[in-house]
Amino acid sequence: METFDPTELPELLKLYYRRLFPYPQYYRWLNYGGVIKNYFQHREFSFTLKDDIYIRYQSFNNQSDLEKEMQKMNPYKIDIGAVYSHRPNQHNTVKLGAFQAQEKELVFDIDMTDYDDVRRCCSSADICPKCWTLMTMAIRIIDRALKEDFGFKHRLWVYSGRRGVHCWVCDESVRKLSSAVRSGIVEYLSLVKKSINIIKKYFEEYALVNQDILKNKESWDKILALVPEIIHDELQQGFQKSHNSLQRWEHLKKVASRCQNNIKNDKYGPWLEWEIMLQYCFPRLDINVSKGINHLLKSPFSVHPKTESRSVTQAGMQWRDLGSLQPPPPKLKQFSVSPSQVAGIIGRISVPIDLQKVDQFDPFTVPTISFICRELDAISINEEEKEENEAESDVKHRTRDYKKTSLAPYVKVFEHFLENLDKSRKGELLKKSDLQKDF
């Protein structure tokens, strides 16, 4: 069987960083309007290169320097770190103790592997449409709290490229928060139960139908561990008579409601249902990622770097972890894939998620590096030669190129986020200007 050759990835990365990576928008984001002197110059980047060579404390003067270095090194993965007191690439020349992380976006990392104890369809790094609903709920719950409870305006949600999602909260005041305050926010988000209505919207289809959480005795024993022992026998009897998870859930609700009326105890009734819903569906956050100002997180528009040849068998067919569910570019080897939708493959782009279309976001349709390179190959030879011969800036050339690929709608989502960020910054500057005039 032919498989995708990992030795071809470096060539695809060269093309991606030369013609498709959205440098202008990327620099516009991390420069934050250039309002704070040396803000971009003091930002840490890290690159993971071929053979897991990891290079930290990279920093750049401007967009041009960033482009040149990325096109020179063609990183398999890009991580973004904090804004430091000094330029990260000069950290070895700074007096001991003086090099300090000062600012960074408040970030959240939600990984599907943290839900392995409550999902039945997949485990480890694999995902499918049935369990992706967990990420949809997580985005809606966390984003609601960040917006309504904390008043944070600029929240960039990004698909990790494999099995989870990241959030970057970019408000100016948020970037200055201490580790202690960041920890407090994460703890609040881990406890707040205001979002039960969001979970209710998804619970029946996700938990009772797709995950079938009351399918058999092994499954319902996990549920019984969450409820008062006094009602275990009655629930067991009803579960045995019922035929599916939907019927068993209705039985649980009836028992809990009757006990609440008879015993007048808040441990029963809707509270019991909600506790189970939260246990199975509430977002699971990595507090260490969020509280550490110097913690790095995978960059938007990074390419998922996994290069191991882990084989997965589904529906009688085998494919390698190095392929794409989309057709490969011309001149690259064809490979077999299962018709089943299982993620865990090489080359998906870490793309922004449109908050207006969270329910429609499908990780299986996110473009891979091989697919967008194939789309570029589809450009007519005459048009390609004409573009190569035109005396124009590389920026314009790349802008046209990504717009011809499946990456375009995701860059547009990113640009919309940046427009709101710019408007907010200009509004704050006008306010400060008006206050100064009043004095």
N, C-alpha and C positions, 0 to 999 in steps of 0.2 A: 504493500500500500504506500502511495506517495504521501508525504506530509510536508507541511510548510517548513522550509529550511531556515533555521534561526540565523544562519550566516547572512541572510538577505536583509535582516532587520537594519543593520547599519546603513545600507544604501537607502532604505526607505526613510530613515531618520534624517539623512542628509537632505533629501528632497523636502521633507516636512519642515525642517528648520530653515531651509533656504527659500521656500516658496509659499508655505501655508501657515506657519505660526503667526498669530496676530500681534506682532511686536508693538505697533503704535497704541493699540488699546491696552495692552499689558503694561506698558510703561506709563500710560495715562493713569491707570489705576494706582500703581504703587508709588507714583510720584506725587499724587494727591495735589495736583495743581502747582506744585513747586512752592507752596506757601511757606513751608518750613525749610530753612536752608539745610542742604545736605541730607535731606530725608531719604531720598532714593540711594544716595551714595553710601549711606550707613546701613543699608538693608543687607541682611545675609541671605545668600542663596546657596544651596548645596546641589551638587550634581552626582548622580549615580551613573557610572560609565559601564562599559562592557566588562563582564567578569566580576560584577559587583564591586568595582573600584568606587569608593565613596570619597568625595571631595567637599569638605565644609569650608565655611568662611570665604565664599566667593562674594565679591561686591564690584559694582561698576559705576563709572562716572555718569553715564547717560544711556539712552536707548541704543545708540550706535555701538557702544562698547559691549553692551549686553548681547546684541545681535552677533557681533563678530565672535565673541567667545562661545556662544551657543552653537554657531555654525562651525566653529573650529572643533569643539568637543563632542557635539551631537549626543547629548546626554540621553540615556535610557529613561531617566526619571529626574524631575526637578522638584526640589522642596524649597519652601519659603520660610525664612526665620524672622527674627526680630529686627527692629531698628536699634542699632547699638550706639554707644557713646563715641565710638571711633569707627573708622572704616574696617569692616571685618577682615579684608585682605591684608590689613596691617596690624592685626591683633597681636602678633608676636613681637612687635616693636613697642607696644604700649606697656607702661609700668604695671607691674603685677597688681591686680585688683582694680585697676582703673577701667578696664574693658568690661562694660556692663550693658546688659540688655535693658533698653529704656521703654520702648513701645512696641506694640504689635496688635493686630486685629484680635478680637475675641473669637476663638475658633472652637468648633465642635466637630467631633469625629464619631460617626455612628456606623458600626460595623456589624454586618449580618451574622458573623460568627458568634457574637455575644448573645444571640437568640437561639442558639442550638438546642437549649433545653426545652424550648416551647414551639419549635417548628418540626413538622414531621416529613415534609416533602424533600428537604435537602439538609446537608450538614457541611461543616467546614467552609471552604471557600466557594462552594457551589450556590447558585441562586436560580430561581425560576419565577415565572409570573405569579405563582401562588404565594410565595413568601415575600416578594417585592412589596406587597401591600404594607408590610412592616415599616419599610422605609418611607412610603407615602404617609402613613400615620405619623411617623416620627417627625417628618418635615412639617406637617400641619400643626402638630402639638407644640413643638419647640418654636416654630415661627410665630404662632399666635401669642405665646408667652413673651417672646422677645419684643414683639411689636406692641401688644396691649398692656402687658404688666410692667415692662421696663421702658417702653417708648423708643426703642432703637429703630432707626429709620432705614439704615443701609445694610441689608442682609443678603449676602451672595451665597446661594446654595449651589453646590457642585457635585456631580456624580463622580465618585472616586475612580471610575474606570474599571472597577471589578465588582465589589460586593457591598458597597456602602455609599454614604453621602457625607459631605463636609459642609460646614457653614462658616462663612467669614463675616463677622459683624464689623463694619468699617467706619462707623461714626467716629468723629475726631475725639470726642470725650471718652469713648469706649477704648480706643487704642492706648489711652494713658492709664487705664485701670491697673491697680496693683494685683499681685498674685492672690492676695487674701480676698479682694473683692471678686475676682474671677471665680475663685473657689466657692464663694457665697452664692453667686449666680447659678453655678452648676448644681449646688445643693438644693437651691430653691426649685430649679427645673426638675430635679429628681423627686421632689416631694409634692409639687403642686398638682392638684387633682381637678383643676377647673376644666380640663379638656376631655372629661368623660363623654361629652356629647359627640366629640370628634370620633372617639373610639366606637361609640354606639353605631355610628354611621357605617362602619366597616366590619364590625365584629361578626355578625351572622355569616356573611359570605366568606370572610377570611378565616375565622376560627372554627366555625361549626361546619361549614361546607368544604372549604379548600383544605384546612388543616385537620378537620374531623377530630377535634380534641377530646371528644367523648366516645370514640369509636369502640373501645373495648375496655376490659377491666384494668389493664395496665395504664391506659390513658386516664380513665376516670379516677383511679387511685391518686393521681397527682392533683386532681381537683379536690378530692375529699380531704387532702392534707391541708387545704386552705380554708375549710369550713369547720364550724364547731362539731365536736365529736358526737354531741347529743343527737344530731340528725343524720349521722352516717348510715345507720341501718335502714332508715326510711328511704334515703337516697339510693342506696344499693339495690333495694327491692324494686324501686321504680326504674332504675337504669337497666336492670335485667329484663324487665318487661318491654322496654322501649326498643325501637329498631334502628335509631340513628342518633347522631349528636343533636340535631334540632329538637327531637322529642325529649331527649334526656335534659337538655337545657331548660325546656319549658317545665319539666317536672321539678328541676332544681328551683326555679323561680317560684313555683307554687308552694313548695315546702318552705322556702325561706320567708315568703310573705305570710304564710299561716303562722309560722313560729314567731314572727315579729308581732303579729296581732295578739297572740296568746301570751307571749313572754314579755312583751314590751321592751325588747332589747335591740339596740342599734346595730348589733352584730349580725342581724338578720335583715330580711327584706332587700331593698335595692342596694344597701351598702355591701351586702355579701356578693351580689352580682357584680358590682363595680370593682370590688377587690380582685375578683377573678379576672375581669376584663383588663384591669391595670397590670396584673401579674403577667398576662399573656401578650399584651399589646403596647405597654408604655415604653417610651424610648429609653434605651440603655446607653448612657453617656460615659465616655472615658474621661474622668475628672483630670487626670494628669495631662492630657492633651490641652485641655482648656485653661487650667490654672497656670501652667508654665509659660512665662513670657518668652523664654528662649527655646521653647519647643518648636520643632519644625513640622510642617504639614505639606503634603503633596500639593503642588501648584495646579491651578486650573490650566487646562490645555497641555498638561503633561501627558505622556503616553504610558499606558499601563505596561510595566516593564517585564512581567513574568516570562521567564525563558526556560523554565524547567519543562521536560518532556513528559509531564504527568498525563497518562492516558486515561480517558474516561469512556466507559462503555454504556451506551444507552440504545434501547430498541434494536439490539443486535448489531449495531455498527460502532466502530471505534474511531475516535479522532484524537488529535494531539492538542495539548494546551497552547500550541503555537499557531493556531489557525485563525480564521475569521468565519463568522456565519455568512458573510457576504462573499461574492466571488473574488478570487485573488486578482491582482493586476496582471495584464498581459506579460508574458515572458517569465512569470513566476509559476512554480509548480502547483498543480491542482491537488486538493486534498479532500478527503471524505469527512462529512460531518453528520451527526445524527440529526434527524428532523426535529427531535425534541429540543426545546429551548433550555439550554443549560449554559450559564455563563461561567467563566473562569479561563478566558482565553487571552492570547497575546494581542496587544496593540490597540485596545479601545482607548479613545481620547477622553480625558477627564474634562467633561463639558459642563457649563452652567445650566441650571434647571430653571425653567420659566415658572415662577410662583403662581402665575395665573392658570397654568396647565399641569399642575402637579399630578393630578389623577391620570393624565394622558401620557406622562413621561414613561418611556419604555427603554430600559437599559439595553435591550436586545437590538434596538434600532440605532443606538449610538454608533457613529462611524468608527471604523478601525483605520489605522494608518495605512494598511494595505488597500482598503477600499477607496480612500480619498486619493491615494496615489494612482489607483486605477482610473479614477474619474479624471485626473489630470492627463493621464495617457490618452484618454478619449478625445482630448482637444485635437482638432485637425492639425496636421503637420505644418501646413501653411501658416495657420494662426500662431502656432508655437514659435516657428522660426521668425515671424514678424515681430512678436513680442521680444524675443531674445535680441533682435537687431535694433530695436527702438532705443534711442538715447533718453532714457527716463530713469527715475530713481527706483531703487529696489523696493521701496515701500509701496509705491503705486503698483509695481509688478506683482507683489505678493497680495495686495488687496484684491486685485482682479482674480488672482488664482484661487484664493479660498472661497470667493463668491461663486466659483464654478463648481464647488464641491458640496458634499453633504455637511460640511463644517459650517457653512454660511448661517443657517438659522440659529446655531448656538452662539456664534460671534455676535449676532444681532441681539440676542438676550443679554449678553455681556455689555454691549454698547448701551442698551437701555438702562442697565444698572449704573453705568458710568455717567450717563446724562443726568440721572437723578442725583448722583453724588456731586456733580459739577454745579447743578442748580442750588443744592443745599449749601455748598461752600460759598457760592457767590452771594446767596442770601445772607449768610453770616457775615461776610465781609461788608455788605451794605449796611447791616445793622451796626457794626462796629464803627463804620464811617459816620453814620447819622448820630451815634452817641457822642463821638468826638466833636462833631459840629455843634451839638447842644452845649458843650462846654466852651 
